[in-house]
Amino acid sequence: GVVIGRNLLYGNDSHGLVIGGDAADIVNNTIALNGGDGIRFEDCGCGTNNNFWNNLVYDNGGFGLDAIAGTTADSLGTNYVFDNDGGDTAGSAADLALSASDEIGSLDPELTAAFTLSRTSPCRNGGQFLAGSPDSNDTDSGNFYGGEVDVGAWESPR
């Protein structure tokens, strides 16, 4: 499968990221200030080996997560979806099995102007380690600042 990780996707006229296939790990991305949805899941029958972990989806012009009917995900970790103009979830986003542990729309991520996390951001050390992620060469969380994974594209220094 494909890994989409450690990316900053911002300032696009349309959606930040459009997903329309199987076997994708979407991990540790910051998706902000796009004209459309932050992440749009197309009607793809997705559901085979798709993982959505440690993403920060913030202040997009459309919805934070827009899931077209029939879209599902295999694995969801801690994601922060906050302050998107159209709302944080739309369409069949409930089909993605989002839960309170996904931190949907609950806390301001406190981004700096450079899209990094402030020292008091709840996203610092707020993520979960996922085998197969861009950091999968780390066999444990010992190589992360503070010993835990941050949510978003960059691991913040101490």
Backbone torsions as a table, in degrees:
resi	resn	phi	psi	omega
1	GLY	NA	177.9	-178.3
2	VAL	-102.0	145.1	174.8
3	VAL	-111.4	124.1	174.1
4	ILE	-112.3	99.9	-173.3
5	GLY	-148.0	154.2	178.1
6	ARG	57.2	43.9	178.4
7	ASN	-114.4	148.7	168.6
8	LEU	-107.6	114.4	179.6
9	LEU	-115.0	103.9	-175.2
10	TYR	-145.9	156.4	172.1
11	GLY	72.5	16.1	176.4
12	ASN	-77.2	148.8	178.4
13	ASP	-67.9	-29.0	-178.6
14	SER	-113.3	-140.4	-177.1
15	HIS	-70.8	153.1	176.6
16	GLY	-73.2	-45.2	-177.9
17	LEU	-148.4	131.7	176.3
18	VAL	-115.9	123.9	-179.4
19	ILE	-109.3	130.4	-179.1
20	GLY	-146.4	39.3	179.6
21	GLY	-159.3	-177.2	-178.1
22	ASP	-101.7	167.2	173.8
23	ALA	61.2	54.5	177.1
24	ALA	-123.0	135.4	169.6
25	ASP	-103.7	112.1	180.0
26	ILE	-106.7	97.2	-169.8
27	VAL	-134.7	139.6	173.8
28	ASN	52.5	57.0	174.4
29	ASN	-116.2	150.8	170.7
30	THR	-113.1	120.6	-175.2
31	ILE	-125.5	107.6	-169.8
32	ALA	-145.5	151.9	171.2
33	LEU	57.5	35.4	174.6
34	ASN	-92.1	154.6	-176.6
35	GLY	-70.8	-29.5	179.8
36	GLY	-107.6	-146.7	178.4
37	ASP	-67.6	151.9	174.3
38	GLY	-66.0	-58.8	174.6
39	ILE	-127.9	127.0	177.7
40	ARG	-114.8	119.1	176.4
41	PHE	-94.2	112.6	-179.1
42	GLU	-76.4	162.9	178.4
43	ASP	-70.3	91.6	-173.1
44	CYS	-124.9	1.1	-174.5
45	GLY	67.2	22.6	-178.7
46	CYS	-55.8	151.9	177.9
47	GLY	155.5	-3.5	179.8
48	THR	-104.1	108.7	175.9
49	ASN	58.2	38.4	173.3
50	ASN	-101.2	129.0	-179.5
51	ASN	-124.7	135.5	-178.6
52	PHE	-128.7	98.0	-171.8
53	TRP	-133.6	141.7	167.2
54	ASN	58.2	33.5	179.0
55	ASN	-97.1	147.4	177.4
56	LEU	-116.6	113.3	-177.2
57	VAL	-118.1	109.8	-163.8
58	TYR	-138.6	131.2	167.5
59	ASP	54.9	46.9	175.1
60	ASN	-92.0	159.7	-175.9
61	GLY	-72.3	-25.4	177.2
62	GLY	-104.7	-138.7	177.4
63	PHE	-84.9	155.5	174.6
64	GLY	-66.5	-55.5	176.2
65	LEU	-122.6	123.6	177.8
66	ASP	-123.1	107.6	-177.7
67	ALA	-105.1	119.4	178.1
68	ILE	-73.6	148.1	-177.0
69	ALA	-47.8	135.7	178.1
70	GLY	95.4	-4.0	-178.4
71	THR	-86.9	134.7	175.8
72	THR	-137.3	171.2	175.7
73	ALA	-136.6	148.3	179.6
74	ASP	-78.0	-40.4	-170.3
75	SER	-143.9	128.1	177.0
76	LEU	-122.8	131.7	174.6
77	GLY	-109.9	-157.5	-178.8
78	THR	-74.5	118.6	177.6
79	ASN	-129.0	142.1	176.1
80	TYR	-110.3	118.1	178.8
81	VAL	-123.0	111.5	-166.6
82	PHE	-143.2	138.0	167.3
83	ASP	57.8	42.7	175.5
84	ASN	-90.0	139.2	-170.6
85	ASP	-58.6	-38.1	-178.6
86	GLY	-85.2	-6.7	-173.7
87	GLY	116.7	167.3	-174.9
88	ASP	-83.1	-30.9	176.0
89	THR	-136.2	153.7	-179.5
90	ALA	-151.9	173.5	178.0
91	GLY	61.8	-133.2	-179.3
92	SER	-98.2	35.9	-179.1
93	ALA	-55.9	-27.5	176.9
94	ALA	-62.5	-27.6	177.7
95	ASP	-64.4	-20.5	179.3
96	LEU	-76.9	0.0	178.8
97	ALA	63.0	36.8	176.9
98	LEU	-66.7	139.2	-178.4
99	SER	-134.3	178.0	179.7
100	ALA	-58.1	-31.5	-179.2
101	SER	-69.5	-11.3	178.6
102	ASP	-85.8	-1.8	175.8
103	GLU	54.7	42.8	-178.3
104	ILE	-75.1	113.7	172.4
105	GLY	68.2	14.6	-171.1
106	SER	-96.8	-27.1	-174.8
107	LEU	-136.0	139.2	174.4
108	ASP	-67.3	125.7	-178.3
109	PRO	-73.6	-10.2	178.3
110	GLU	54.3	60.3	177.1
111	LEU	-79.3	146.9	172.4
112	THR	-84.6	174.1	178.3
113	ALA	-62.1	-22.4	178.9
114	ALA	-92.8	10.8	179.4
115	PHE	66.4	22.4	172.4
116	THR	-96.8	168.5	-178.3
117	LEU	-87.4	136.0	175.3
118	SER	-68.4	166.9	-179.3
119	ARG	-62.8	-25.3	-178.2
120	THR	-102.6	9.8	-177.9
121	SER	-63.6	136.1	175.7
122	PRO	-68.9	-11.1	178.8
123	CYS	-80.0	-17.1	177.5
124	ARG	-68.8	127.1	-178.5
125	ASN	58.7	21.2	-176.4
126	GLY	-98.6	-0.7	-176.8
127	GLY	-93.7	-172.8	179.5
128	GLN	-131.3	142.5	177.6
129	PHE	-73.8	134.0	178.9
130	LEU	-126.3	116.5	175.7
131	ALA	-58.6	134.7	-177.7
132	GLY	93.1	-2.2	179.0
133	SER	-78.6	176.0	177.7
134	PRO	-57.4	-19.5	179.9
135	ASP	-103.9	20.7	-173.2
136	SER	-68.3	-11.9	175.0
137	ASN	-71.9	-12.5	173.6
138	ASP	-87.1	114.2	-176.4
139	THR	-74.3	-15.8	172.8
140	ASP	-146.1	-175.4	-176.0
141	SER	-85.9	10.8	-176.0
142	GLY	-63.3	-21.3	-178.4
143	ASN	-92.4	3.4	178.3
144	PHE	-94.9	143.4	175.8
145	TYR	-58.7	131.7	-179.7
146	GLY	77.2	0.9	177.2
147	GLY	80.7	0.5	-179.4
148	GLU	-133.3	160.5	179.2
149	VAL	-79.8	136.7	172.1
150	ASP	-84.2	158.6	172.0
151	VAL	-89.1	135.9	-179.7
152	GLY	109.8	-175.7	-171.3
153	ALA	-74.0	-30.0	-174.5
154	TRP	-118.9	143.2	173.1
155	GLU	-84.2	122.1	-176.1
156	SER	-77.3	141.6	173.9
157	PRO	-68.7	162.9	-177.6
158	ARG	-59.3	NA	NA
